[in-house]
Amino acid sequence: MKQPRSTINALAVALATLALSACATVPRSPSEQRLETQSEWFSSSHLQGCLLGAALGGGGCALAGGNTATCVASALAGCGLGLTAAEYMTQKRQQYANQEQFLQSVITDVRQDNQRVSSYVATQQQVVNENLAKLAQLEQDYAQHKISLDEAKKRKAVLRKTQALLEKKLDDLRHVDKQWQDRYAVATDPRIGQEVQTLQQQVNAADQEVRGFTQKLDVSTVSG
């Protein structure tokens, strides 16, 4: 039974690490909170939650006397970790009786991701617009000597935190885009390709918007 015990210890460390990281929260505006909620399915914070469940599942497997490698692999499978595009497609094919059913399942997956990305991008646009308005008000207040330089820098620092949040989420979106590009390279059905192209266009639009916000911050009359 030493092997399962070592597995449980390893998973316990993972649990503790994830629990500590989950405590590091930052207050957000209502639109930013909505952004966080909409991005849970693709963000690293969602991955942490999945890993937490995987650790619990792996611990149960180990308690049942399972092999260490098998327990860990089975637990992480639920998170989709380590799955290449080919492995994803292989799993899909094994679930369906014929090629068309398999393709329809993949198309459903990418369409769902497209819908999620579309909702996220709309919320991102709202967040960016709100923060651009805050930046304009900040610069006006500073130019009219309504606030000190220190106060202006503090307010800009809050905007920088929002910028960092947007850039982090954008990196996660790029990962989703790359994931579907790789999957399409395996299953080159034009219906999948059309959805993947739409997803890529949405991610590119999100990228341009975040870049525009970052540029406005960089050239602001208030340093920082």
Protein Blocks (a to p, Z undefined) as FASTA:
>chain_A
ZZmmmmmmmmmmmmmmmmmmmmmccdddfklmmmmmmmmmmmmklmmmmmmmmmmmmmmm
mmnopafklmmmmmmmmnopoiafklmmmmmmmmpmbfklmmmmmmmmmmmmmmmmmmmm
mmmmmmmmmmmmmmmmmmmmmmnopacfklmmmmmmmmmmmmmmmmmmmmmmmmmmmmmm
mmmmmmmcfklmmmmmmmmmmmmmmmmmmmmmmmmmmmpmbgZZ
